[in-house]
């Protein structure tokens, strides 16, 4: 979040222009609050399919140096597919996104 070189906003902008079949679902996926072991906000995670975008609170360009424990926890969770980085979470987001989309379609009369 504090990276002056490759900041969150510029990264989010180029991601919007990626040539990827899952881009629309990623862009509408919920950005979730990621909390550390103490219950403090560690950052925010937005994911869909194979793409995860994580903004780490209080970290600059060298995330492992700025937030060593959170960095380790993020990588371990991603590799092991746990928590906000797990396959179950994507399925839940998919299910809620699809249901919400259908609900909105029916509610609007389309």
Secondary structure by P-SEA (a helix, b strand, c coil): cccccccaaaaaaaaaaccccaaaaaaaccbbbbbcccccccbbbbbcccbbbbbbcccccccccccaaaaaaaaaaaaaccccccaaaaaaaaaaaaaaaaaaaaaacc
